[in-house]
Amino acid sequence: MTHEESIISVVEKTLPAVVSIMVGKDLEALEAKGFPYYGEVPLWGPSEEDIVAELPKTDSGKIRVGGGSGFFVGSDGHILTNKHVVVDPDAEYTVIMPDEKKYQATVLARDPINDVAILKVDGQGLPTIALGDSSKIILGQSVVAVGNALGEFKNTVSTGIVSGLSRYITAMTDMEGHAERLRGLIQTDAAINPGNSGGPLVNLKAEVIGINSAIVFGAQNIGFAIPINKAKKDLEDVKKFGRVRKPFLGVRYLFVDKNLQQKLRLATDCGALVLAEGMDGHAVVKGSAADQAGVRERDIIVAVNNASITEQNSLEDVLEKCAIGETVTLDVLREDRHHHLAATLSERK
């Protein structure tokens, strides 16, 4: 099979399971957030009532305020997408199939750590995509990205290669400017556009290896996807427990690098400096595993179970490999002396 034939085969297998996700909200909810001066009489031009009347609406009459992509991973209606696509708990989410059939979707879970969410629609015998193994991704391998580009061009397909692994970026996660640090991402030069978020990044076996998540504005051919293995665990948790379960240590921290080391005159240039960045909250959550283990503010956690905390292996990365209820050993640097503390991880609430 030629490369072109492989791509065509992947597209044929993938497209039926890729969906568009339409986000709708009531005018009253938008007005409460200042949308922007609804009901005021303008000095000139059309009134806001006239503007609202022309805005795109959902079938239920709600105002369309966003959209993204997703894909079926269960014939019973389970869908994977990005958390930032369905971040609003008060919005209505409509799933649109390639044949224009529509379903109302329920958000089952939003991952508190990764940009992953799980939706569910009522249906049976729905088309699905097989999930691959993102730990086996090879730099330079061919990939295909599928999604609802710009919220308008459904089932847009782009091809490229895996051009980077284990990338770390800070991305805006909603229109209000909230940002989130995304870790361990797959970088690809396959074109990813706004609206592609939540769509699958697939290999030439038609297996999903990532969830398209972010782009770099002003750059060319630089897109990022969440490794699918991060979503697999979430899916297993939701089916078994009805929620995403994450081990919880209970610290707020700053990542230590050479700049922070020099600025604060620290004894190390890596690790997690336990520190409350703002005035709200504590560096160590009261009653948490870290609190009970004796972790203090300004401690530097340099390793967990002998796994060093680095930019490539963050505290979250290490903890995600641990189990709820597991007792881990923390190597803590305190006033230039190492202390080994035992912390029994609880479940993140």
C-alpha positions as CSV (number, residue, x, y, z in Angstrom):
1,M,0.0,0.0,0.0
2,T,1.4,3.4,-1.0
3,H,1.6,6.3,1.5
4,E,-1.3,8.0,-0.2
5,E,-3.4,4.9,-0.1
6,S,-2.6,4.6,3.7
7,I,-3.7,8.1,4.3
8,I,-7.0,7.6,2.4
9,S,-7.6,4.4,4.3
10,V,-7.1,6.1,7.6
11,V,-9.4,8.9,6.7
12,E,-12.2,6.5,5.6
13,K,-11.9,4.6,8.9
14,T,-11.7,7.7,11.1
15,L,-14.2,10.2,9.7
16,P,-17.4,8.4,10.7
17,A,-16.5,8.6,14.4
18,V,-15.4,12.3,14.5
19,V,-18.0,14.8,15.6
20,S,-18.5,18.5,16.0
21,I,-19.4,19.9,19.4
22,M,-21.6,22.9,19.5
23,V,-21.7,25.1,22.6
24,G,-24.9,27.0,23.4
25,K,-26.0,29.3,26.2
26,D,-29.1,31.2,27.2
27,L,-29.1,34.9,26.6
28,E,-29.9,35.5,30.2
29,A,-26.7,33.7,31.3
30,L,-24.7,35.8,28.8
31,E,-26.4,39.0,29.9
32,A,-25.5,38.2,33.5
33,K,-21.8,38.2,32.5
34,G,-22.2,41.5,30.6
35,F,-23.2,40.6,27.1
36,P,-22.1,43.4,26.8
37,Y,-24.9,46.0,27.4
38,Y,-28.0,44.0,26.3
39,G,-31.2,46.1,26.3
40,E,-29.6,49.5,26.1
41,V,-30.7,51.8,23.2
42,P,-27.8,52.6,21.0
43,L,-26.9,56.1,19.8
44,W,-26.5,54.8,16.3
45,G,-26.4,51.5,14.4
46,P,-28.5,48.4,15.1
47,S,-29.7,47.7,18.6
48,E,-28.3,44.8,20.6
49,E,-31.7,43.0,20.2
50,D,-31.2,43.2,16.5
51,I,-27.6,41.9,16.8
52,V,-28.7,39.0,19.0
53,A,-31.4,38.1,16.5
54,E,-28.7,37.6,13.9
55,L,-26.4,35.5,16.0
56,P,-26.2,31.8,15.2
57,K,-28.5,29.7,17.4
58,T,-28.8,26.1,18.5
59,D,-31.9,24.1,17.6
60,S,-33.2,24.8,21.1
61,G,-32.8,28.6,20.6
62,K,-29.7,29.1,22.6
63,I,-26.9,31.4,21.4
64,R,-23.9,29.5,19.9
65,V,-20.9,30.7,21.9
66,G,-18.3,28.2,20.8
67,G,-17.5,24.8,19.4
68,G,-14.9,22.1,19.0
69,S,-14.4,18.5,18.0
70,G,-14.5,15.1,19.5
71,F,-14.6,11.4,18.6
72,F,-16.5,8.3,19.7
73,V,-14.5,5.8,21.7
74,G,-17.5,3.6,22.6
75,S,-20.4,2.4,20.5
76,D,-22.6,3.3,23.4
77,G,-21.9,7.0,23.1
78,H,-18.8,7.8,25.0
79,I,-16.8,10.7,23.4
80,L,-13.4,12.1,24.1
81,T,-12.6,15.8,23.7
82,N,-10.6,18.6,25.3
83,K,-11.6,20.0,28.7
84,H,-11.4,23.5,27.4
85,V,-14.1,22.7,24.7
86,V,-16.7,21.9,27.4
87,V,-15.3,23.9,30.3
88,D,-18.6,25.8,31.0
89,P,-20.8,23.8,33.4
90,D,-23.8,25.9,32.5
91,A,-23.6,25.5,28.8
92,E,-25.6,23.1,26.5
93,Y,-23.5,20.8,24.4
94,T,-24.8,19.4,21.1
95,V,-22.9,16.7,19.2
96,I,-23.2,16.7,15.4
97,M,-22.4,13.6,13.4
98,P,-20.9,13.7,9.9
99,D,-24.4,12.9,8.5
100,E,-25.8,16.0,10.5
101,K,-27.6,13.8,13.0
102,K,-27.6,15.6,16.4
103,Y,-27.4,14.4,20.0
104,Q,-27.6,16.3,23.3
105,A,-24.4,15.4,25.2
106,T,-23.8,15.2,29.0
107,V,-20.3,16.0,30.3
108,L,-19.4,12.9,32.5
109,A,-16.0,14.2,33.6
110,R,-13.4,16.9,33.3
111,D,-9.8,15.8,34.1
112,P,-8.5,18.2,36.8
113,I,-4.9,17.8,35.5
114,N,-5.0,17.2,31.8
115,D,-6.9,19.0,29.0
116,V,-9.3,16.0,28.6
117,A,-13.0,15.6,29.0
118,I,-15.5,12.7,28.5
119,L,-19.0,13.2,27.1
120,K,-21.8,10.8,26.7
121,V,-24.8,10.7,24.3
122,D,-27.7,8.2,24.2
123,G,-27.1,5.9,21.4
124,Q,-26.1,2.4,20.4
125,G,-24.0,1.0,17.5
126,L,-22.2,4.3,17.0
127,P,-19.0,4.4,15.0
128,T,-15.8,4.4,17.0
129,I,-12.0,4.8,16.6
130,A,-9.5,2.5,18.2
131,L,-7.1,3.9,20.8
132,G,-3.4,3.4,20.2
133,D,-0.5,3.6,22.6
134,S,1.1,7.0,22.8
135,S,4.2,5.6,24.7
136,K,5.2,4.0,21.3
137,I,5.2,7.2,19.3
138,I,8.3,7.7,17.2
139,L,9.7,11.1,16.2
140,G,9.0,11.6,12.5
141,Q,6.2,9.1,12.1
142,S,3.2,10.1,9.9
143,V,0.0,11.3,11.5
144,V,-3.4,12.6,10.4
145,A,-5.4,15.2,12.3
146,V,-9.2,15.4,11.9
147,G,-11.6,18.0,13.3
148,N,-14.0,20.8,12.8
149,A,-11.6,23.5,11.6
150,L,-12.6,27.1,12.6
151,G,-15.9,25.7,13.9
152,E,-17.1,25.8,10.3
153,F,-15.3,23.3,8.1
154,K,-16.4,19.9,9.3
155,N,-14.3,16.8,8.9
156,T,-11.2,18.7,7.9
157,V,-8.2,16.4,7.4
158,S,-4.6,17.4,7.5
159,T,-1.4,15.3,7.4
160,G,2.1,15.6,8.8
161,I,4.5,14.0,11.1
162,V,5.3,13.9,14.8
163,S,7.8,16.7,15.0
164,G,8.4,16.8,18.8
165,L,7.7,14.9,22.0
166,S,7.2,15.8,25.7
167,R,6.6,19.5,25.0
168,Y,5.5,21.9,27.7
169,I,3.4,25.0,26.9
170,T,1.1,27.4,28.6
171,A,-2.2,27.7,26.7
172,M,-5.3,29.9,27.1
173,T,-8.1,27.6,28.0
174,D,-11.1,29.9,27.6
175,M,-12.2,33.2,26.2
176,E,-11.8,34.9,29.6
177,G,-8.1,34.5,29.4
178,H,-7.5,31.7,31.9
179,A,-4.3,29.8,31.2
180,E,-3.2,26.3,31.9
181,R,0.2,24.6,31.8
182,L,0.0,21.6,29.5
183,R,2.6,18.9,29.9
184,G,4.1,16.1,27.9
185,L,2.5,17.1,24.6
186,I,2.9,15.6,21.2
187,Q,4.1,18.3,18.7
188,T,3.0,17.9,15.1
189,D,3.2,19.9,11.9
190,A,-0.2,18.6,10.7
191,A,-2.3,21.7,10.5
192,I,-4.5,22.2,13.6
193,N,-6.8,25.2,13.6
194,P,-9.2,26.7,16.2
195,G,-12.2,24.3,16.3
196,N,-9.9,21.3,15.8
197,S,-9.6,21.1,19.5
198,G,-10.7,17.7,20.8
199,G,-10.4,16.0,17.5
200,P,-8.2,12.9,17.0
201,L,-4.5,12.7,16.0
202,V,-4.2,9.2,14.4
203,N,-1.4,7.1,13.2
204,L,-1.4,5.1,9.9
205,K,-3.0,2.2,11.6
206,A,-6.1,4.4,12.2
207,E,-5.4,4.4,15.9
208,V,-5.8,7.6,18.0
209,I,-2.4,8.5,19.6
210,G,-3.4,12.0,20.7
211,I,-6.2,14.6,21.2
212,N,-5.6,17.8,19.2
213,S,-5.4,20.5,21.8
214,A,-3.4,23.7,21.1
215,I,-1.7,25.8,18.5
216,V,0.9,28.6,18.6
217,F,-0.5,31.8,17.1
218,G,2.0,33.5,14.8
219,A,3.8,30.3,14.0
220,Q,3.5,27.9,11.1
221,N,3.0,24.1,11.3
222,I,3.3,23.9,15.1
223,G,0.4,22.2,16.8
224,F,0.1,20.1,20.0
225,A,-1.9,17.1,21.1
226,I,-2.6,15.4,24.5
227,P,-1.1,11.9,24.5
228,I,-4.0,9.4,24.3
229,N,-2.7,7.3,27.2
230,K,-3.6,10.2,29.6
231,A,-7.2,9.9,28.4
232,K,-7.3,6.1,28.5
233,K,-7.0,6.1,32.3
234,D,-9.7,8.8,32.6
235,L,-12.0,6.7,30.4
236,E,-11.4,3.6,32.6
237,D,-12.1,5.6,35.8
238,V,-15.4,7.0,34.5
239,K,-16.7,3.6,33.4
240,K,-15.7,2.0,36.7
241,F,-16.2,4.7,39.2
242,G,-18.3,7.3,37.4
243,R,-15.6,10.0,37.8
244,V,-11.9,10.7,37.1
245,R,-9.8,9.7,40.0
246,K,-6.4,11.3,40.6
247,P,-3.9,10.9,43.5
248,F,-3.6,14.1,45.6
249,L,-0.5,15.2,47.5
250,G,-1.8,18.7,48.5
251,V,0.9,21.3,47.7
252,R,1.1,24.5,45.7
253,Y,4.5,25.0,44.2
254,L,6.7,26.7,41.7
255,F,9.0,24.7,39.4
256,V,12.6,25.4,40.3
257,D,14.9,26.3,37.4
258,K,18.2,28.1,37.2
259,N,16.5,31.5,37.1
260,L,14.4,30.8,40.2
261,Q,17.5,29.3,41.9
262,Q,19.5,32.5,41.4
263,K,16.6,34.8,42.3
264,L,15.8,33.1,45.6
265,R,19.3,31.8,46.3
266,L,18.1,28.2,46.4
267,A,20.4,25.2,46.9
268,T,19.2,23.4,43.8
269,D,18.2,24.2,40.2
270,C,15.3,21.7,40.0
271,G,12.4,20.4,42.0
272,A,9.1,21.8,43.2
273,L,9.4,24.7,45.7
274,V,6.3,24.5,48.0
275,L,5.0,28.0,47.9
276,A,1.6,29.8,47.7
277,E,2.0,32.1,44.6
278,G,-0.7,34.5,45.7
279,M,-2.3,35.6,49.0
280,D,-5.2,33.1,48.6
281,G,-4.8,29.7,50.2
282,H,-2.0,27.8,51.8
283,A,1.2,26.3,50.2
284,V,0.3,23.0,51.9
285,V,-3.4,22.1,51.9
286,K,-4.5,21.5,55.5
287,G,-5.2,17.8,56.2
288,S,-3.7,16.7,52.9
289,A,-1.2,13.9,52.5
290,A,1.6,16.5,52.3
291,D,0.4,18.2,55.5
292,Q,0.2,14.9,57.4
293,A,3.7,13.9,56.1
294,G,5.2,17.1,57.5
295,V,5.8,19.1,54.3
296,R,6.3,22.8,55.0
297,E,6.2,25.9,53.0
298,R,9.5,26.7,51.2
299,D,10.4,23.0,51.2
300,I,11.7,21.8,47.8
301,I,10.5,18.4,46.8
302,V,13.3,17.1,44.7
303,A,12.2,13.5,44.2
304,V,9.2,11.2,44.7
305,N,10.0,7.5,45.2
306,N,13.5,8.3,43.9
307,A,12.1,9.8,40.7
308,S,13.7,13.2,40.3
309,I,11.4,16.2,39.7
310,T,12.5,18.0,36.5
311,E,10.9,20.1,33.8
312,Q,10.6,16.9,31.7
313,N,9.3,14.9,34.7
314,S,7.1,17.2,36.7
315,L,5.5,16.5,40.1
316,E,2.2,15.9,38.4
317,D,3.8,13.4,36.0
318,V,5.3,11.4,38.8
319,L,2.1,11.5,40.9
320,E,-0.1,10.3,38.0
321,K,1.9,7.1,38.0
322,C,1.1,6.5,41.7
323,A,-2.1,5.0,43.1
324,I,-4.6,6.5,45.5
325,G,-3.8,5.2,48.9
326,E,-0.2,4.5,48.0
327,T,2.5,5.7,50.5
328,V,5.3,7.5,48.6
329,T,8.7,8.7,49.8
330,L,9.3,12.4,49.4
331,D,12.9,13.6,49.2
332,V,12.6,17.1,50.6
333,L,15.3,19.8,50.6
334,R,14.8,22.0,53.7
335,E,17.4,24.6,54.7
336,D,20.0,22.8,52.6
337,R,19.4,19.4,54.3
338,H,17.6,16.5,52.8
339,H,14.6,14.9,54.6
340,H,12.7,11.8,53.6
341,L,9.0,12.0,54.4
342,A,6.3,9.3,53.9
343,A,3.0,10.6,52.4
344,T,-0.1,8.5,51.8
345,L,-1.8,9.9,48.7
346,S,-5.5,10.6,48.9
347,E,-8.0,11.1,46.1
348,R,-8.2,14.6,44.5
349,K,-11.7,16.1,45.2
